[in-house]
Amino acid sequence: MLVVILPSQEVANGISESQKRKFKLFLFMNRFKKKISSNKSLIESFFSLSILNGLNVVLPLVTIPYILRIVGVANYGVYSYVYVLIQYLLLFNQFGFNYSATKQIAQHRNNMVFINRIYSSVLIFRILLLIAGVIVFIILSPLLLDTKEIRIMFSTKNMK
């Protein structure tokens, strides 16, 4: 509850109730503006992440009908299977860097040399993991992707 202390009783008697309410509202709005301005980056981050999550929900609603039309209903299962394999490759590539590197950078946010070292190390290691994952994927792809449907989908006989 907001309590307004006026300098003297004479001044308090001269102000109407509506003016007191307006003054209280004015004080409340000033405090609210100060809190918002002090947490501006937090509010911007909240809205940015909200927009990003909204796009993660809306974009598949737009792209899945297009993919179904291009690939066909019969081959959509094959597309989904390959998509899941690629997602496993991406999961292997992330290796928890999203959390550990972010934590270390946040802890040492004033040390630009340390931040550059962490960023470079994570980038190099992720590239190495990507290369290793692609090699494993290429080696295992005859076992994972050797199905009748995939051979039919990628055969050149059906392109005529």
Phi and psi in degrees as a GROMACS rama.xvg file:
@    title "Ramachandran Plot"
@    xaxis  label "Phi"
@    yaxis  label "Psi"
@TYPE xy
-93.3935  124.339  LEU-2
-113.894  127.048  VAL-3
-103.323  124.466  VAL-4
-104.29  117.445  ILE-5
-91.6509  152.114  LEU-6
-63.1692  -36.0145  PRO-7
-148.763  162.84  SER-8
-67.9843  -31.4624  GLN-9
-64.0481  -41.014  GLU-10
-68.1381  -38.7047  VAL-11
-64.4515  -36.0184  ALA-12
-70.8325  -25.6585  ASN-13
-83.4255  -8.49095  GLY-14
-103.111  132.532  ILE-15
-78.4531  167.294  SER-16
-64.2777  -38.4598  GLU-17
-66.2683  -36.5807  SER-18
-67.5899  -36.7835  GLN-19
-63.6941  -43.0047  LYS-20
-63.5938  -41.3117  ARG-21
-63.9034  -39.8239  LYS-22
-65.5777  -41.9568  PHE-23
-62.5726  -41.8748  LYS-24
-64.3834  -40.1607  LEU-25
-60.3262  -45.9725  PHE-26
-63.0171  -41.8239  LEU-27
-61.5503  -44.6728  PHE-28
-65.2595  -37.8929  MET-29
-63.9006  -43.6336  ASN-30
-63.4146  -40.507  ARG-31
-63.2157  -43.2103  PHE-32
-62.5678  -39.5332  LYS-33
-64.6937  -41.8247  LYS-34
-65.2185  -40.7118  LYS-35
-65.933  -43.9212  ILE-36
-66.8008  -31.0889  SER-37
-75.75  -23.9371  SER-38
-111.079  31.1008  ASN-39
-63.0024  -42.9033  LYS-40
-66.3309  -34.182  SER-41
-65.3958  -42.7515  LEU-42
-67.8213  -41.9488  ILE-43
-62.3817  -41.2076  GLU-44
-63.9387  -41.2252  SER-45
-59.4978  -48.5364  PHE-46
-69.6114  -35.8323  PHE-47
-63.159  -45.9221  SER-48
-67.5306  -32.9675  LEU-49
-65.1235  -42.4742  SER-50
-64.9132  -42.3045  ILE-51
-62.4612  -44.784  LEU-52
-66.0805  -35.8965  ASN-53
-63.0603  -41.569  GLY-54
-66.0591  -34.705  LEU-55
-64.6241  -24.9004  ASN-56
-86.1491  -41.5209  VAL-57
-78.3942  -40.8334  VAL-58
-58.8191  -42.9457  LEU-59
-62.7963  -30.3288  PRO-60
-65.0616  -26.1843  LEU-61
-89.5597  -40.7179  VAL-62
-80.6471  -31.6601  THR-63
-63.2124  -44.5927  ILE-64
-61.0918  -36.789  PRO-65
-64.6468  -44.9962  TYR-66
-63.4587  -41.0636  ILE-67
-61.0226  -38.949  LEU-68
-69.3097  -39.9683  ARG-69
-75.7876  -49.7256  ILE-70
-79.3937  -35.4251  VAL-71
100.137  151.909  GLY-72
-65.684  -37.2057  VAL-73
-66.4565  -34.0156  ALA-74
-96.8571  2.08194  ASN-75
-65.708  -33.4573  TYR-76
-62.5575  -39.7706  GLY-77
-64.8136  -43.8153  VAL-78
-58.6665  -45.0349  TYR-79
-63.3367  -39.0985  SER-80
-63.1037  -46.2509  TYR-81
-65.6617  -38.0361  VAL-82
-61.596  -41.3548  TYR-83
-65.27  -39.95  VAL-84
-62.5833  -40.6146  LEU-85
-66.6707  -37.0387  ILE-86
-64.4065  -36.783  GLN-87
-63.6172  -38.8195  TYR-88
-63.0646  -42.6147  LEU-89
-66.1613  -38.1061  LEU-90
-63.5168  -41.4918  LEU-91
-62.8495  -37.7525  PHE-92
-70.1133  -34.3059  ASN-93
-68.8083  -42.565  GLN-94
53.1886  25.1335  PHE-95
82.0861  7.94284  GLY-96
-65.7208  -28.1537  PHE-97
-58.5473  -31.8194  ASN-98
-94.552  -48.3268  TYR-99
-69.3321  -43.6807  SER-100
-68.2528  -39.2723  ALA-101
-62.8565  -40.2146  THR-102
-64.4331  -45.2658  LYS-103
-67.6009  -38.2215  GLN-104
-67.3448  -38.4918  ILE-105
-66.7059  -35.2418  ALA-106
-70.4792  -31.3606  GLN-107
-117.639  42.1816  HIS-108
-65.2344  -18.0895  ARG-109
-92.9275  -10.3216  ASN-110
-101.04  94.0996  ASN-111
-66.5589  -30.4442  MET-112
-65.1078  -44.573  VAL-113
-65.1641  -40.7925  PHE-114
-63.4861  -42.8774  ILE-115
-63.3969  -38.826  ASN-116
-66.0474  -43.8974  ARG-117
-63.5808  -46.7186  ILE-118
-60.0482  -46.8625  TYR-119
-63.7734  -42.9985  SER-120
-63.2161  -44.4873  SER-121
-64.9807  -42.6783  VAL-122
-62.9712  -46.2333  LEU-123
-64.108  -44.004  ILE-124
-67.0178  -35.9873  PHE-125
-68.0137  -35.8595  ARG-126
-64.9672  -42.6324  ILE-127
-63.5767  -41.1266  LEU-128
-64.8356  -36.7422  LEU-129
-64.6211  -44.5819  LEU-130
-61.8916  -45.0309  ILE-131
-63.5052  -41.6794  ALA-132
-65.2643  -39.7923  GLY-133
-66.2843  -39.7348  VAL-134
-62.4801  -46.1902  ILE-135
-63.0343  -40.4587  VAL-136
-63.3188  -41.2353  PHE-137
-66.6399  -40.1331  ILE-138
-66.6712  -41.0386  ILE-139
-87.7229  -9.76982  LEU-140
-61.3889  -35.8639  SER-141
-61.959  -31.6513  PRO-142
-78.6521  -39.5949  LEU-143
-80.7619  -32.4283  LEU-144
-110.238  9.33619  LEU-145
-89.1228  80.3437  ASP-146
-126.946  160.512  THR-147
-61.9561  -39.7421  LYS-148
-65.1323  -39.9078  GLU-149
-69.7593  -38.7025  ILE-150
-62.4415  -40.0154  ARG-151
-66.7753  -41.7654  ILE-152
-64.0915  -37.2546  MET-153
-102.47  7.88518  PHE-154
-76.3838  150.617  SER-155
-86.5346  -11.976  THR-156
-66.4115  -33.669  LYS-157
-80.9547  -5.60608  ASN-158
-81.369  -13.7205  MET-159
